[in-house]
Amino acid sequence: MRKIALEEHFTTPELAAYVARPTQSDALFADVERRLADFGALRLDMMDRTGIARMVLSVTTPGVQGVRDTLEAIRLARNANDFLAREVSKRPDRYAGFAHLALQDAEAAGRELERAVRELGFCGALINGQTNGHYLDEDRYLPFWERVEELGVPVYLHPGAMADQPAMFAHRPEIGGPIWAWTAETAAHALRLVLGGTLTRFPGVRIILGHMGETLPFLLWRLDSRRQFDLGETLPPEALPSAIIRRSIKVTTSGVCDPTALAATLQALGEDNVMFSVDYPYEDPDIAAAFIDAAPLSEEVRAKVCHGNAERLLGL
């Protein structure tokens, strides 16, 4: 089955110092770094082998999200987008791009997103978590969300480092990264957009979450129950957290090759809201491709998940 993959990463020579290390293995991390910098044989051979017709590429975490100097972050993000545009132009039938944005300045990020979409031909943006402790539901980001809605492109909310280290992670570094902390951080970030009103104020905005929705599809009933309990009132159906999530959030299978989780996510969100991804080069693309090819789905639903939903959402 032909596939489009959406959470697939790269880096540039300039951003090589801003690559998170999600493994303790020197050999494994060296291989990750080698693959992040490659746009040729390593990546293309893998795509051909696994049936990935097209990859939407994005700067690996954290990128510029943790840069303290706002002007430097803006410069780095612009350079990364120009770098990616040059690579995409060499193989426009195989690669597409998500913009890299410096959210240190919301208005500058909006302008750069518009440039990336209108001039560079990118199909949205990918944001690596919080930016120096600031989350995207804050009022400072209203100009950014106005531009996102106007452009009609999705924003992929990708994991990044936590802004602080709660006591729950003390002396347990093994749960302080992608094995759990990144999921907790990204799910909470998305819930801020849901419960804080951002996705109600901007109903045209579409958010993408990886890793089978960062656990949110499995919690919809409880989110509705506890939100109404907290408010002490019954919300209209369209105002329930589950309704906002189903309307505004799409998810990918990146990093979760589990048919049980896939079936539950499809049931929770619907067959139009789930898309295939790998999380290359941090996950094994052969495992991801074999998983989706063998998942117990009708061929109509498999086609939607593998490529149809991404084509529609991203205009590919």
N, C-alpha and C positions, 0 to 999 in steps of 0.2 A: 504494500500500500504506500502510495506517495505521501511524504510527510513534510510538514513545515515545523521547524523548531524555533521557539521564541526566547528561551533563556540560555543563550549561548554566548560565551564571553571571549573577550580579547583584551590586550593591553597595548600600549604604545611604548616606545623607548622612554619618552618623557614621563609616563605614568608608572613605569616599572617599579618605582620606589613606593607606590601606593597600592600594593597588592596584598590583601589579607592572606595570612597563612593558616588554612584550616586543617592542617595535618602536622603531626610531629615528625613525620618521615622526611628526611632530607632528599632521598632519592625520588619519592613521590612528588614532593613539591618542585623539584627540579624539572620533572617531566611536565607538571602542570604549567610551569613558567614557559617551557619550550612550546607547548601547544597554544598558550595564550598569545604568543607572538607570531604564530603561523597563520597565514591566509592561503597557503598553497597546498602542496601535496598531502601533508598530514591531515588537514581538515577536509579537503575535497575527497581524498580516498576514503576517509571514514564516512562521509556523506553518501558517497556512491555505494559503499558496502551496506549501509543501513537503510537505504531508501529515503534519505532526507534530501528532498529536492531543493529546499531553500532554508537558509539560516538567517534569522534576524539577530544581528550581532550587537553587543552592548559591552561597555567598559566594565571590567570585573570590580567587585567590591574591594575597598570602599571608594576608589576613584577620588574625586575632589570633595566628597562629602565631609571629610575630616580636615580639610585645609583651613587654617585659621585666617589667612590673608585673603580677603574677599576678591581683590583685584587679581591676585594670582590664581585663585580658583576659577574665576571667569575666563582668564587667559588659557588655563590648562583645558577647561571644558571645550572652548572654541577650537583649540588646536586638535583635541581628540576627535571632535566631530569632522573637522576637515580631513584628518588622517583617515577616518573610517569612510568618508565619502569617496576618497581616492581609491580605497580598496574595493568598495562596492562597485565603483564605475568600471573596474577591471573585469568583474564577473556579475553583472546585474541580474543575470538569470539564476544565480546561486545564492547571492547575499543581499540582505536588506539591512537597514540600520535603525536602532533606537538612539535618540539623542542623549548625550551626556550633559548634565546641567549643574550649574553652580547655584544651589538653593541658598547660599549665603545672602544673595540679593534676589528677591522674588521677581521684581520687575525685569532685571537683567536675564533671569532664567526664562521668563516668558518670551522675551525678545529672541533669545537664542533658540528656544523651541520653535518659534515661528520661522526663523532663518533655516533651521535644520529641516523643517517640513516643507516650506515653500521653495527654498533654493537648493537644498541638498537632496530632497526627495525622501527623507526619512519618514517612518510610519508611526512615530510616537516617541516616547521617552522611557528610559529606565532610570529609577532613582534608588540609590543604595542606602535606604534607611534614613535615619535622622541626620540632621546637619548641625554639628556642634551643639547638640542638645535641643534643637528645635524640631518640632514635628509639624507635618503638613496641614494640620487642622487649625493652626494658629492664624489669627487675623492677618499677620504679616504676609501670608501666602494668598490672600484673596485675589490680588492682581494676577498671580500665576494661574490660579484655577479659572479665572475669567478667560485668560488666553487659551488654556487647554480646551475649555468648552467651545470657544469660538472656532478653534482649529478642528475640532471633532476627531482628535486622535487619542488613543489610550495611553495611560501611564502605568508602567509596570513597577509596582512597589516591591523592590527586591531587598532581601536581608542585608543588614550592615551591622557594624559593631554597636553594642549597647552604649548609651551615653554615660552610664555609670555601672557599677558592679554591686547589685544588691547582695545582702548577706546570704541569700539562698545559694549563691554560687561560690561562696567562700570555701577554699581548700578543695574545690571540685572542678578543676580546669576542664575535665572531660565533658562537663555539661555546659560549659561557658561559651561554646561556639556553635557550630552548625548542628551539633547533635540535639540541642534543645534551645539554648539562649536566643539564637537567631530566629527560631520559629516564634518564641514567646514575644520577642521584640517586634517582629513584623506583624503578627496577629494583633498585638496591642495598637500598633501604628494604624492599621486598617480600621480597627474598632474606634479609634479616635475620630476618623473621618466619618464613620457611620453614626456614632452616638453624639458627636460634637456638631453635627448638622451640615458639614461640608458637602456631603453627597446629596443632601436634601436641597441645599441652596443652589447646587449646580447639578441638576438631575441629568444633564447630558454627558457628564463626565463618566468615563469608564476606566476602572482600575483593574489591573491584572495582578493576581497573586500566584506565585509558584508553589511547588511542593504540595500539590493537591489542596491549595487554599489555606495553608498554614494552620490547619485544624478547624477553621471556622465553619466549613460545611457540616461538620459533625456536631456542632453546638447550637444550631439555629433555634431549636425549641427552647433550650435553656436561656439563650440570649433574650428571646421574647418574654419568657416567664419572669426573669429577674429584672428586666428593664421596667416592666409594668409594676412589679412589686416595689421597685425602688421609687417609682413615680407615684404610686398609690392610685393609679387609674388605668382604665382599659384604653389602649391606643387603637385608633382606626387601623384597619388592615394594612393600608399603604404606609403607615408610619412605623410599623414593627421593624426591628432590626433585620429580621429575616427577609422582609420584603425589600428593604433597601439593598441588602447584600445580593439578593437574586436579580435585582434590576441593574445594579451598578458595578458589580464585581464579577469578573471572569477569572478562571483559574487554569493553571497548567499542571501537567503530570510530572514536571521536573523533579527528579530526585525521589520519586515515590513509585516504584514499579510493583505495585501491589493490586491485584485485581479486586480484592475486597474493598480497599479504599476507593478505587475507581468506581465501582458499582455504587457505593454509598454517595460519592460526590455527584455522580450523574443523577441519582435519585433525588438528592437534596437541591441541586441547582438547575438541573435540566440539561438535555443533550446539546443545547446550543451554547452552553457556557463553559465547556471544558475543552482544553486544547492540549495537544501533545507538546512536550519539550524534554530535553535531556538534562540540562545544566552542565554542558560541556565547558571545560575539560575536567570538571570535578566529579562527574558521574560517568559510568561506562555506557557509551552510546549503543553498543551491541546488546547489552542487557535491556536498555530502554526500548530499542526497536523491536526486539523479540517479545518483550512484554506487551506492547500495544498491538503487535501483529497477532498475538495469540489470545488476547483478552476476550472473554466470552461476551461479545457484542454482535449485534446485527451488522452487516456490511454497511448499511446506511449510516448507522451511528458511528462506526469506525471511521468512515470517510469524513464525517463532520469533525471528529476529534483529531484525526491525523492532519487534515488540511482545510476542510471547508469552513470551519468556524474562524480560523486565523485569516483565511482569505477575505472573509466578509468583514471582520473587525478591523483589519489592518489595510484593507483595500489592495491586497496583493493580487 
